[in-house]
Amino acid sequence: MNIPENVQNYIDILPDDINEINLTCRNLKELPDLSRFTQLKCLYCDHNQLTSIPVLNNLEDLYCSNNQLTTIPILNNLKILVCMYNNLNTIPKLNNLECLVCSFNKINFIPVLKKINLFSCYGNEIYEIYGNDPEKLHTIQRFIELFYSIKCKKRLRHFYYERVLRPRMESKYHPDNLIQLIEGKEHYEELLDAWCKI
């Protein structure tokens, strides 16, 4: 581990029960070992050269903008994630996430985040397609999930389903066709409900 001496000295003097650590602008290519900080809730590590974040199970707030991150680990207690200006392609399913600011990455997929109340994803591929609208993203993701659950439902795999219904549904409601499907329509939930009644 190649950690600058001043950073390691700073980490060494911190008490084990500290709940917030600030490593912003330290020219880090990797984070020092933080495993002894079992009560760490908030980590600032913006403006470095990080390519990865370790799994810190108790972390609730992560500020990691302006790095070279390609992935975010699954952090089950995370509530705030601010990860602008990285190289992220996706966001993991973080069930407790309430705030997501992921602008200016390469994100083309965001999972359903049921607790989200603050959301910003402009400057990404997904924003160019769907706009900065978490309700629209949620609806589209429900289409995708339902499409694959229906496609794989064994009890429906009989002759009519296999030869008639499924090809028609896959053709019309395949995720690749969603942009055309919702174009010009304002009530996405009504469209989804109509699909579910097929």
N, C-alpha and C positions, 0 to 999 in steps of 0.2 A: 504494500500500500504506500503510495507516494503522496503523503500529506505534508504540506508546508509546516515547518516547525512552529511558527506562530499560531497556526490553527490547532495543531496538536496540543500545544501548551494551553490554549484557551479551553479545549475540550477536557483536558486532564484536571483542570481546577474546578470544573463544574460539579456541583453536588449530584448524587445519584437520583435524587427525587425532583430534579428540575423538570418543569413542564413546558418550557419554551426555549428553543435554541435558534440563534440567528447566525447563519453562515453566508449571508449575502455578500457578493462582491469579494470573494476570497480567492479567485482564480483557481478553483478546484476542478479537477478532472474526475474525481470521485469523492464521495463523502467519507469522513472518518468513521470509525466504528462507534455506533450509537446504541449498541445493544444493552449497555448497562443502564440506560435511562428508561426504565420501565414505566415511568409516569409521564413520558414526553407526549404532549398533546399538540404542540404547534411547532412546525419547522419552517424556517425561512432559509431558502438556499437559492434565491434568484441571482441572476447575473454571474453565472459561473460557466464551466464547460462540461457539465455533467452529462453523461450518456445513460445513466440509470439511477434509480432510487431504490434503496433497500426496503424490504418489508418491515414496517414498523407498526405492529399490530394495534397499539393504543393511540396512534396518531389520529387527530380529529381535523387539524387544519394544515394544509400543505401549500406553500407558496414556492413554486419552482420555475417561474417564468425566465425567459432569456437564457436557456441552456441548449443542449443538443439531445434532448431526450427523444427516444423513439417509442417508448412504452411507459405506462404508469402501472405499478404493481396493484394487485387487489388488496386494498386496505379497508377492511370491513367496517371500521369505525369512523372513516373519513366523512366529514360534513362539509368542509370547504376545500375546493381544489381550484387553484389559480395557476394555470400552466401555459400562459401565452408564449408565443415566439419560441416554439420548439419544433421537432420533426415528428410529431405524433400523427399516426394514421387512424387511431381509434381511441375511445375511452372505455375502460373496463366497466363491468356492471358493479356499481358501488351503491348498495341498497340504502345506505343512510345519507347519501350525498344531498345536501340542501342548496349548495351554491357551486356552480360550475362556470368558470371563465376560461375558455380554451381557444381564444381567438388567435389567428395567425399561426396555424399549424398546417397539416396536410390531411385533416380528418375527413373521412368519407363515411363514417358510421358512428352513431352514438346509441347505446342501448336505452331501453326505457328506464328512466330514473324517477321513481314514483314520488319521492319526497322533495324534488327540486322546486325551489321557489325563486332562485336568481340564476339566470342563464344567459350566456353570451358566447356565440361561436362564429362571429363574422370573420372573414378572411380565411375560410376553409372551403374545401370542395363541397361539403354538405350544406354550407350556408349559401353557396352559389346556386344550389339546386332548390333548397327548401326554404331559404330565408331564415331570419333569426326569430323563429316562432316555435317554442317548445311544444305547444299543443299540436301543431301540424306534424312535427317530428314524431311525437308520441303516436298520433293516428297512423302515420305511415309505418312506424315500427310494428303496430298492431296488425296491419295488413300482412307484413312479412311473416310475423310469428304465426298468424292464423293460416296463411298459405302453406307453410311447411308442416304445421300440425295436421291439417287436413290431408295434405299429400301423403303423410306417413301413417294415417289412421288405418290400422289393419282391419278393423271390423267393417269398414266401408269398401274394402277391396273386392267387390263382386263385379259381375260382367258390366252392368250399367255404369257403375262408378268408373271402372277401368277404361271402358271403350267410349263412353259418351260424356259423362259429367266431368271427370277429371281433366281430360284434354281441353274441354271448353273453359273450365275454371283456370287451369294453368296458363292458357293462352291469354285470357282476358285479364286475370288478376296477378300475373307474375310480377314480382317486385321490379323487374326491368321496365314494366309498362306503367308503373304508378304515376310517373310524371304526367303522361298523356291522360291517364285516368282521372286525375284530380284537377287538371287544367281548367280554369274558368269556374270552378265550383268553390263555394264558400263553406258549405256544411259537410265537412269531411266525415263526421261521426255518422250522419245519416247515410252517406254512401257506404260506410263500413257495415252499418246495420242491415242495409239492403243486401249486401253481399252475404252476410251470415245467414240470411233467410233462404238462400238458394237451395 
